[in-house]
Amino acid sequence: MAALAFAAAACVPSAHAATVEPLSIDTKSGPVAFKVEMALTSDERAKGLMYRTELAPDAGMLFDFRTDQQVYMWMKNTYLPLDMVFIRSDGRIASIAANTTPLSTETISSGGPVRAVLELPAGTAKARGIAVGDRVRHHLFPND
């Protein structure tokens, strides 16, 4: 069953997800660390990064869908361009939608089943060497 998740929905500009956790990505150049807000509930996933006007270079938001599924995001009411990193349940990056268009209602597809989506400031994936196949280290994903 396809899940329709939106990177934006009604919220006040200052609202943030309740929990911030460390996350790292193993790239060819070594690990890259981030502090991510957790979007665990349907309300948190719907709010996403809407109405934000800034996001620190080492910050992001991790959307957990709890099971692998096709995911669709959009940028409605999201003022910041973002990189969307689609992550399978094994922690591997399945695809990356780079430099998404602020305020767009165009859907952005994961391109296949994923468990989670990591939103980062636009350009972060390229600048930090994050690529499809890299491993995301976070308690949501198994370690090997």
PyRosetta script that sets phi, psi and omega in degrees:
from pyrosetta import init, pose_from_sequence

init()
pose = pose_from_sequence("MAALAFAAAACVPSAHAATVEPLSIDTKSGPVAFKVEMALTSDERAKGLMYRTELAPDAGMLFDFRTDQQVYMWMKNTYLPLDMVFIRSDGRIASIAANTTPLSTETISSGGPVRAVLELPAGTAKARGIAVGDRVRHHLFPND")
pose.set_psi(1, 132.4)
pose.set_omega(1, -178.5)
pose.set_phi(2, -79.5)
pose.set_psi(2, 137.7)
pose.set_omega(2, 176.5)
pose.set_phi(3, -102.2)
pose.set_psi(3, 140.0)
pose.set_omega(3, 177.0)
pose.set_phi(4, -112.3)
pose.set_psi(4, 108.8)
pose.set_omega(4, -179.5)
pose.set_phi(5, -116.0)
pose.set_psi(5, 143.8)
pose.set_omega(5, -179.5)
pose.set_phi(6, -118.0)
pose.set_psi(6, 136.9)
pose.set_omega(6, 179.0)
pose.set_phi(7, -76.0)
pose.set_psi(7, 9.0)
pose.set_omega(7, -179.6)
pose.set_phi(8, -160.7)
pose.set_psi(8, 145.3)
pose.set_omega(8, 171.6)
pose.set_phi(9, -166.6)
pose.set_psi(9, 175.6)
pose.set_omega(9, -171.7)
pose.set_phi(10, -59.1)
pose.set_psi(10, 125.8)
pose.set_omega(10, 173.3)
pose.set_phi(11, -162.0)
pose.set_psi(11, 163.0)
pose.set_omega(11, 176.6)
pose.set_phi(12, -78.9)
pose.set_psi(12, 150.3)
pose.set_omega(12, -174.7)
pose.set_phi(13, -56.9)
pose.set_psi(13, -31.1)
pose.set_omega(13, -175.7)
pose.set_phi(14, -90.7)
pose.set_psi(14, -2.1)
pose.set_omega(14, -177.5)
pose.set_phi(15, -71.2)
pose.set_psi(15, 135.6)
pose.set_omega(15, 178.5)
pose.set_phi(16, -130.0)
pose.set_psi(16, 156.7)
pose.set_omega(16, 174.4)
pose.set_phi(17, -60.3)
pose.set_psi(17, 152.9)
pose.set_omega(17, -171.5)
pose.set_phi(18, -70.7)
pose.set_psi(18, -32.3)
pose.set_omega(18, -171.3)
pose.set_phi(19, -119.1)
pose.set_psi(19, 135.8)
pose.set_omega(19, 173.7)
pose.set_phi(20, -115.2)
pose.set_psi(20, 130.6)
pose.set_omega(20, -176.7)
pose.set_phi(21, -134.1)
pose.set_psi(21, 155.2)
pose.set_omega(21, 175.0)
pose.set_phi(22, -76.3)
pose.set_psi(22, 148.5)
pose.set_omega(22, 177.2)
pose.set_phi(23, -148.6)
pose.set_psi(23, 143.1)
pose.set_omega(23, 174.5)
pose.set_phi(24, -134.3)
pose.set_psi(24, 157.2)
pose.set_omega(24, 178.7)
pose.set_phi(25, -125.4)
pose.set_psi(25, 125.7)
pose.set_omega(25, 176.5)
pose.set_phi(26, -80.6)
pose.set_psi(26, 110.0)
pose.set_omega(26, 177.9)
pose.set_phi(27, -107.1)
pose.set_psi(27, 173.1)
pose.set_omega(27, 177.4)
pose.set_phi(28, -60.3)
pose.set_psi(28, -27.7)
pose.set_omega(28, -179.2)
pose.set_phi(29, -91.8)
pose.set_psi(29, -0.4)
pose.set_omega(29, -178.3)
pose.set_phi(30, 118.3)
pose.set_psi(30, 178.8)
pose.set_omega(30, -176.7)
pose.set_phi(31, -72.6)
pose.set_psi(31, 145.7)
pose.set_omega(31, 176.7)
pose.set_phi(32, -121.6)
pose.set_psi(32, 125.9)
pose.set_omega(32, -174.4)
pose.set_phi(33, -102.3)
pose.set_psi(33, 144.3)
pose.set_omega(33, 177.3)
pose.set_phi(34, -138.1)
pose.set_psi(34, 160.4)
pose.set_omega(34, 169.4)
pose.set_phi(35, -112.9)
pose.set_psi(35, 116.3)
pose.set_omega(35, -173.2)
pose.set_phi(36, -116.0)
pose.set_psi(36, 137.6)
pose.set_omega(36, 170.5)
pose.set_phi(37, -77.8)
pose.set_psi(37, 139.9)
pose.set_omega(37, -178.3)
pose.set_phi(38, -95.0)
pose.set_psi(38, 127.4)
pose.set_omega(38, 173.8)
pose.set_phi(39, -109.7)
pose.set_psi(39, 93.1)
pose.set_omega(39, -172.5)
pose.set_phi(40, -103.0)
pose.set_psi(40, -33.8)
pose.set_omega(40, -178.3)
pose.set_phi(41, -93.3)
pose.set_psi(41, 163.8)
pose.set_omega(41, 178.5)
pose.set_phi(42, -62.1)
pose.set_psi(42, -35.8)
pose.set_omega(42, 177.6)
pose.set_phi(43, -65.6)
pose.set_psi(43, -44.5)
pose.set_omega(43, 178.5)
pose.set_phi(44, -64.2)
pose.set_psi(44, -41.1)
pose.set_omega(44, 178.2)
pose.set_phi(45, -65.6)
pose.set_psi(45, -37.0)
pose.set_omega(45, 179.2)
pose.set_phi(46, -67.5)
pose.set_psi(46, -37.9)
pose.set_omega(46, -179.1)
pose.set_phi(47, -73.1)
pose.set_psi(47, -41.4)
pose.set_omega(47, 179.5)
pose.set_phi(48, 48.9)
pose.set_psi(48, -135.7)
pose.set_omega(48, -179.0)
pose.set_phi(49, -103.4)
pose.set_psi(49, 26.3)
pose.set_omega(49, 179.6)
pose.set_phi(50, -55.4)
pose.set_psi(50, 142.2)
pose.set_omega(50, 173.6)
pose.set_phi(51, 66.2)
pose.set_psi(51, 0.9)
pose.set_omega(51, 177.4)
pose.set_phi(52, -70.9)
pose.set_psi(52, 144.5)
pose.set_omega(52, 177.3)
pose.set_phi(53, -113.1)
pose.set_psi(53, -4.8)
pose.set_omega(53, 175.9)
pose.set_phi(54, -153.5)
pose.set_psi(54, 153.8)
pose.set_omega(54, 178.1)
pose.set_phi(55, -150.8)
pose.set_psi(55, 123.3)
pose.set_omega(55, -178.1)
pose.set_phi(56, -59.0)
pose.set_psi(56, 150.3)
pose.set_omega(56, -177.8)
pose.set_phi(57, -59.6)
pose.set_psi(57, -26.5)
pose.set_omega(57, -179.6)
pose.set_phi(58, -104.3)
pose.set_psi(58, 17.6)
pose.set_omega(58, -178.1)
pose.set_phi(59, -110.8)
pose.set_psi(59, 161.7)
pose.set_omega(59, 176.7)
pose.set_phi(60, -170.0)
pose.set_psi(60, -173.1)
pose.set_omega(60, 176.0)
pose.set_phi(61, -134.2)
pose.set_psi(61, 132.3)
pose.set_omega(61, 178.7)
pose.set_phi(62, -108.3)
pose.set_psi(62, 118.0)
pose.set_omega(62, 178.6)
pose.set_phi(63, -95.3)
pose.set_psi(63, 118.6)
pose.set_omega(63, 178.5)
pose.set_phi(64, -102.8)
pose.set_psi(64, 120.0)
pose.set_omega(64, 178.7)
pose.set_phi(65, -98.9)
pose.set_psi(65, 2.7)
pose.set_omega(65, 173.2)
pose.set_phi(66, 69.4)
pose.set_psi(66, -19.6)
pose.set_omega(66, 178.6)
pose.set_phi(67, -151.1)
pose.set_psi(67, 153.6)
pose.set_omega(67, 178.3)
pose.set_phi(68, -66.0)
pose.set_psi(68, 130.9)
pose.set_omega(68, 179.1)
pose.set_phi(69, -162.2)
pose.set_psi(69, 159.3)
pose.set_omega(69, 172.9)
pose.set_phi(70, -65.9)
pose.set_psi(70, 132.9)
pose.set_omega(70, -177.5)
pose.set_phi(71, -124.0)
pose.set_psi(71, 140.2)
pose.set_omega(71, 175.9)
pose.set_phi(72, -124.4)
pose.set_psi(72, 131.6)
pose.set_omega(72, 178.9)
pose.set_phi(73, -119.6)
pose.set_psi(73, 167.7)
pose.set_omega(73, 170.8)
pose.set_phi(74, -150.0)
pose.set_psi(74, 173.2)
pose.set_omega(74, -174.3)
pose.set_phi(75, -115.3)
pose.set_psi(75, 15.2)
pose.set_omega(75, -179.9)
pose.set_phi(76, -53.8)
pose.set_psi(76, 130.5)
pose.set_omega(76, 179.4)
pose.set_phi(77, 61.3)
pose.set_psi(77, 17.6)
pose.set_omega(77, 176.2)
pose.set_phi(78, -106.1)
pose.set_psi(78, 114.0)
pose.set_omega(78, -172.1)
pose.set_phi(79, -82.6)
pose.set_psi(79, -21.7)
pose.set_omega(79, -176.8)
pose.set_phi(80, -95.8)
pose.set_psi(80, 135.0)
pose.set_omega(80, 170.4)
pose.set_phi(81, -68.4)
pose.set_psi(81, 143.2)
pose.set_omega(81, -175.3)
pose.set_phi(82, -131.8)
pose.set_psi(82, 158.1)
pose.set_omega(82, 162.8)
pose.set_phi(83, -100.4)
pose.set_psi(83, 130.3)
pose.set_omega(83, 176.7)
pose.set_phi(84, -108.0)
pose.set_psi(84, 119.3)
pose.set_omega(84, -178.1)
pose.set_phi(85, -106.5)
pose.set_psi(85, 114.2)
pose.set_omega(85, -177.1)
pose.set_phi(86, -93.0)
pose.set_psi(86, 126.1)
pose.set_omega(86, -169.8)
pose.set_phi(87, -122.2)
pose.set_psi(87, 128.0)
pose.set_omega(87, 176.1)
pose.set_phi(88, -74.8)
pose.set_psi(88, 167.1)
pose.set_omega(88, -177.2)
pose.set_phi(89, -65.6)
pose.set_psi(89, -18.1)
pose.set_omega(89, 176.3)
pose.set_phi(90, -84.3)
pose.set_psi(90, 1.3)
pose.set_omega(90, 178.5)
pose.set_phi(91, 89.6)
pose.set_psi(91, -1.5)
pose.set_omega(91, 179.5)
pose.set_phi(92, -85.0)
pose.set_psi(92, 142.1)
pose.set_omega(92, 177.2)
pose.set_phi(93, -75.4)
pose.set_psi(93, 123.4)
pose.set_omega(93, -178.4)
pose.set_phi(94, -89.1)
pose.set_psi(94, -38.8)
pose.set_omega(94, 179.9)
pose.set_phi(95, -162.6)
pose.set_psi(95, 163.7)
pose.set_omega(95, 178.5)
pose.set_phi(96, -135.3)
pose.set_psi(96, 128.0)
pose.set_omega(96, 171.3)
pose.set_phi(97, -102.4)
pose.set_psi(97, 104.7)
pose.set_omega(97, -174.4)
pose.set_phi(98, -88.8)
pose.set_psi(98, 143.8)
pose.set_omega(98, 171.3)
pose.set_phi(99, 50.9)
pose.set_psi(99, 56.7)
pose.set_omega(99, -179.9)
pose.set_phi(100, -64.4)
pose.set_psi(100, 156.3)
pose.set_omega(100, -174.6)
pose.set_phi(101, -87.2)
pose.set_psi(101, 118.9)
pose.set_omega(101, 178.1)
pose.set_phi(102, -57.0)
pose.set_psi(102, 144.4)
pose.set_omega(102, 174.6)
pose.set_phi(103, 67.1)
pose.set_psi(103, 7.0)
pose.set_omega(103, -179.0)
pose.set_phi(104, -79.0)
pose.set_psi(104, 144.1)
pose.set_omega(104, 173.8)
pose.set_phi(105, -100.6)
pose.set_psi(105, 6.1)
pose.set_omega(105, 175.9)
pose.set_phi(106, -66.1)
pose.set_psi(106, 134.9)
pose.set_omega(106, -179.8)
pose.set_phi(107, -78.6)
pose.set_psi(107, 145.1)
pose.set_omega(107, 178.8)
pose.set_phi(108, -118.1)
pose.set_psi(108, 116.3)
pose.set_omega(108, -174.3)
pose.set_phi(109, -94.1)
pose.set_psi(109, 146.6)
pose.set_omega(109, 174.6)
pose.set_phi(110, -70.9)
pose.set_psi(110, -19.2)
pose.set_omega(110, 178.9)
pose.set_phi(111, 79.1)
pose.set_psi(111, 6.1)
pose.set_omega(111, 179.8)
pose.set_phi(112, 163.8)
pose.set_psi(112, 177.6)
pose.set_omega(112, -177.6)
pose.set_phi(113, -66.3)
pose.set_psi(113, 131.5)
pose.set_omega(113, 175.1)
pose.set_phi(114, -138.2)
pose.set_psi(114, 158.1)
pose.set_omega(114, 176.4)
pose.set_phi(115, -92.7)
pose.set_psi(115, -33.5)
pose.set_omega(115, -170.8)
pose.set_phi(116, -145.2)
pose.set_psi(116, 162.4)
pose.set_omega(116, 174.4)
pose.set_phi(117, -130.8)
pose.set_psi(117, 130.5)
pose.set_omega(117, 175.7)
pose.set_phi(118, -107.5)
pose.set_psi(118, 120.3)
pose.set_omega(118, 176.3)
pose.set_phi(119, -100.7)
pose.set_psi(119, 129.7)
pose.set_omega(119, -178.8)
pose.set_phi(120, -129.8)
pose.set_psi(120, 161.2)
pose.set_omega(120, 174.7)
pose.set_phi(121, -56.3)
pose.set_psi(121, 141.1)
pose.set_omega(121, -178.2)
pose.set_phi(122, -55.1)
pose.set_psi(122, 137.5)
pose.set_omega(122, 179.4)
pose.set_phi(123, 92.0)
pose.set_psi(123, -11.1)
pose.set_omega(123, -177.8)
pose.set_phi(124, -64.2)
pose.set_psi(124, -44.4)
pose.set_omega(124, -177.6)
pose.set_phi(125, -58.5)
pose.set_psi(125, -48.7)
pose.set_omega(125, -179.6)
pose.set_phi(126, -65.5)
pose.set_psi(126, -48.1)
pose.set_omega(126, -176.8)
pose.set_phi(127, -63.0)
pose.set_psi(127, -33.6)
pose.set_omega(127, -176.7)
pose.set_phi(128, -99.5)
pose.set_psi(128, 3.8)
pose.set_omega(128, 176.6)
pose.set_phi(129, 73.4)
pose.set_psi(129, 27.8)
pose.set_omega(129, 179.7)
pose.set_phi(130, -82.3)
pose.set_psi(130, 128.9)
pose.set_omega(130, -173.8)
pose.set_phi(131, -138.6)
pose.set_psi(131, 161.2)
pose.set_omega(131, 174.2)
pose.set_phi(132, -55.4)
pose.set_psi(132, 135.7)
pose.set_omega(132, -178.9)
pose.set_phi(133, 96.5)
pose.set_psi(133, -19.4)
pose.set_omega(133, 177.3)
pose.set_phi(134, -63.7)
pose.set_psi(134, 154.3)
pose.set_omega(134, -178.8)
pose.set_phi(135, -99.7)
pose.set_psi(135, 131.1)
pose.set_omega(135, 175.8)
pose.set_phi(136, -93.4)
pose.set_psi(136, 128.9)
pose.set_omega(136, 179.1)
pose.set_phi(137, -103.6)
pose.set_psi(137, 112.4)
pose.set_omega(137, 178.8)
pose.set_phi(138, -164.4)
pose.set_psi(138, 153.9)
pose.set_omega(138, -176.7)
pose.set_phi(139, -61.4)
pose.set_psi(139, -16.1)
pose.set_omega(139, 176.9)
pose.set_phi(140, -69.3)
pose.set_psi(140, -22.6)
pose.set_omega(140, -173.3)
pose.set_phi(141, -114.8)
pose.set_psi(141, 145.4)
pose.set_omega(141, -178.3)
pose.set_phi(142, -67.5)
pose.set_psi(142, 148.6)
pose.set_omega(142, 173.3)
pose.set_phi(143, -96.0)
pose.set_psi(143, 151.5)
pose.set_omega(143, 173.2)
pose.set_phi(144, -123.1)
pose.dump_pdb("model.pdb")
